[in-house]
Amino acid sequence: MQLPKLPLGYAVEVLVDWIEHYFGWLLDAISAVLRFLIGGLQDLLLAIPAPVLILIAAVLVWFVTRRDIKLAALTAIGLILVWDLNLWNLSMLTLALVLVSTIVALVLSIPLGIAAARSDTLNSALRPILDFMQTMPSFVYLIPAVIFFGLGNVPGAIATVVFAMPPALRLTNLGIRQVPTELIEVADAFGSTPWQKLLKVQVPVALPTIMAGVNQCIMLSLSMTVIASMIGAGGLGYQVLVGIQRVDIGMGFEAGLAIVIIAIILDRITQNLVPQRGERV
Amino acid sequence: MSIIFEQVSEEETGSVEPIIRVRNLTKVFGHDPEKALELYRAGRSKQEIFEETGSTVALIDISFEVSRGEIFVLMGLSGSGKSTLLRCINRIIEPTAGEIWIDGKDIVRIDNDELREIRRRKLGMIFQNFALLPHRTVLDNVAFGLEIQGVPVEERHSKARDMLQMVGLGGYEESMPDELSGGMKQRVGLARALTSDPDILLMDEAFSALDPLIRRDMQDELLELQQRLGKTIIFVTHDLDEALKLGDRIALMKDGAIVQIGTPEGILNSPENEYVEKFVADVDLTRVLTAGDVMRRPEPVAQWTAGPRVALHLMEEHDISCIFVVSRQRILRGRVTLDDTVEAVKRGKQLGDILITDVPKVTTTTPLSDIISLVVENPYPVAVVDDAGRLVGSISRGAILAALARKGVDTNATA
């Protein structure tokens, strides 16, 4: 027996048409802003000569890791290798894409996470959505991204934002909720306003957990670069994709290695941004 | 400690306006407090009410007053509602019904802005697990209250520095809370509460997380501090010894109600019901009872102006081997023994020639634990004198044993 097929696909198409018709302006605006940010950041990164940027990166790592000279040296060596492999321009595009996606994801997920920590209703409403976002294969995001934003870097960034948001949101929520009751009571007992409580107690105490979310967000953004290249996002991901398509192992490996180098550097920087001292309660 | 207590009780009998007045305070946790209270009034147990309504009756009809400068102890086992009660006073927990008057304002009915203002200026709080902000230096922790009030950074740091100095933590300004020991952390907690100069300190099991020696030091320091600064303190504890040591008055709580309010002596000597008596039973009596509790009337005494014959006669008549000698106004001069007096009568000496002036003396507030050793070392009774040196009582071995035995029998009978 064959059940009558529900016209689910058709319904989605109608919905997409409707959104495009009434919210086309919004999609265009988002598109323009993202294009500007990604292009601007890429231009900025490329405007700085590679050796200077490598030096800046090494000094930054040295500084945030509290003078870990070994890590700073590895950063410099890794980036010199990327430069030497002629992957510098592609790397800067990837970096721009990852940073813009991460920033957008964080701007959305951290306030949402804080709101979810304060409201059980919002939290239980968000949970299934987050589950959905995290368990859905990341390829699936590509379809609506293409439908609404066409091909290129912008839909790539959008798909990346959707994919990278959940851990930052969840960890922000968790971090705020795990602030010990006594510390909340301290804020109240000394007469804090709700904002003072949030900014002087809850967020600072939750910061190590929130930073773990930020770190995860960046790592997931990077892991999306190859997938996002399937809808036209450029950079190292596209290089890997081409390598796969042409069965050009060397090319794929070089681009993949460059992604790993960038990932490690970003990881070390974000992990050390918050002082370790006084982390325990 | 007891000196403070006496002052306060004098004030109570006078017409001192209480700084905190709690009237019929009730707190129910849960969605339907009305229903829960109705059931409670109908005589149902808390357990039944919880099963029926899902609400917990945490405090029921609490009324008490605290005088300015008093240390008021809320004591009870866990779950008795003492911490809930403390948190109602600064409305960290919202009361269900009742009134809490602080300095003439019912804080249950004021709006949030006014409440914040009272929390900032009048109420300081100290927590069981110190509750220091882990991301801030000691100095910034202590300055937290002033920061919340918007005091400029130099001013609040300078005040915080002074407070740290006062609690003996000068030099630790830039340390992180993690680097301090438990006792030091609670000093920081104390300094933080004192920095905004509140009239009232709410202390929630403030010393319970500390080890016994540090704890005793902190208790002593708190008493000393309170005497110096004259703060009103509401102190929550589950430890009776601590309550007896710190409290001017103690409210003993059980199942969300106050079972008895009284001075430490009052609660020990006349527990109002079996619960209080059981609570009090395992107290180390020698630390609680004072000379005033066990002393007997110093009868007879020999007048300084009388001769040895009179003293001898008194001793023979009362069958004692030693007698205290007092001058007019009952100022203690010393004592004479039977043997010496007999000798003096034979040889025609005066009382002054045989007077032993080096007599062990205690005051009415000296704890029994300090007296026992004196009594053991001395074959003769210990003299109890007041501040002016007047003889008010004497303590013999027999009196101490009798007092301890009396308490022991009482508590055994109810256990």
HADDOCK unambig.tbl for C-alpha pairs under 7 A between the chains (distance, minus, plus):
assign (segid A and resid 182 and name CA) (segid B and resid 131 and name CA) 5.67 0.50 0.50
assign (segid A and resid 183 and name CA) (segid B and resid 131 and name CA) 5.47 0.50 0.50
assign (segid A and resid 183 and name CA) (segid B and resid 133 and name CA) 6.91 0.50 0.50
assign (segid A and resid 185 and name CA) (segid B and resid 92 and name CA) 6.91 0.50 0.50
assign (segid A and resid 186 and name CA) (segid B and resid 131 and name CA) 6.99 0.50 0.50
assign (segid A and resid 188 and name CA) (segid B and resid 92 and name CA) 6.69 0.50 0.50
assign (segid A and resid 189 and name CA) (segid B and resid 90 and name CA) 6.80 0.50 0.50
assign (segid A and resid 189 and name CA) (segid B and resid 92 and name CA) 6.80 0.50 0.50
assign (segid A and resid 189 and name CA) (segid B and resid 119 and name CA) 5.97 0.50 0.50
assign (segid A and resid 189 and name CA) (segid B and resid 125 and name CA) 6.47 0.50 0.50
assign (segid A and resid 190 and name CA) (segid B and resid 119 and name CA) 5.63 0.50 0.50
assign (segid A and resid 190 and name CA) (segid B and resid 120 and name CA) 5.23 0.50 0.50
assign (segid A and resid 190 and name CA) (segid B and resid 124 and name CA) 6.93 0.50 0.50
assign (segid A and resid 190 and name CA) (segid B and resid 145 and name CA) 5.50 0.50 0.50
assign (segid A and resid 191 and name CA) (segid B and resid 116 and name CA) 4.47 0.50 0.50
assign (segid A and resid 191 and name CA) (segid B and resid 117 and name CA) 6.70 0.50 0.50
assign (segid A and resid 191 and name CA) (segid B and resid 119 and name CA) 5.02 0.50 0.50
assign (segid A and resid 191 and name CA) (segid B and resid 120 and name CA) 4.96 0.50 0.50
assign (segid A and resid 192 and name CA) (segid B and resid 116 and name CA) 6.98 0.50 0.50
assign (segid A and resid 192 and name CA) (segid B and resid 148 and name CA) 5.89 0.50 0.50
assign (segid A and resid 204 and name CA) (segid B and resid 135 and name CA) 6.79 0.50 0.50
assign (segid A and resid 205 and name CA) (segid B and resid 135 and name CA) 6.56 0.50 0.50
assign (segid A and resid 278 and name CA) (segid B and resid 134 and name CA) 5.15 0.50 0.50
assign (segid A and resid 278 and name CA) (segid B and resid 135 and name CA) 5.54 0.50 0.50
assign (segid A and resid 278 and name CA) (segid B and resid 176 and name CA) 6.44 0.50 0.50
assign (segid A and resid 278 and name CA) (segid B and resid 178 and name CA) 5.90 0.50 0.50
assign (segid A and resid 279 and name CA) (segid B and resid 134 and name CA) 6.61 0.50 0.50
assign (segid A and resid 279 and name CA) (segid B and resid 135 and name CA) 6.94 0.50 0.50
assign (segid A and resid 280 and name CA) (segid B and resid 134 and name CA) 6.96 0.50 0.50
assign (segid A and resid 281 and name CA) (segid B and resid 134 and name CA) 5.75 0.50 0.50
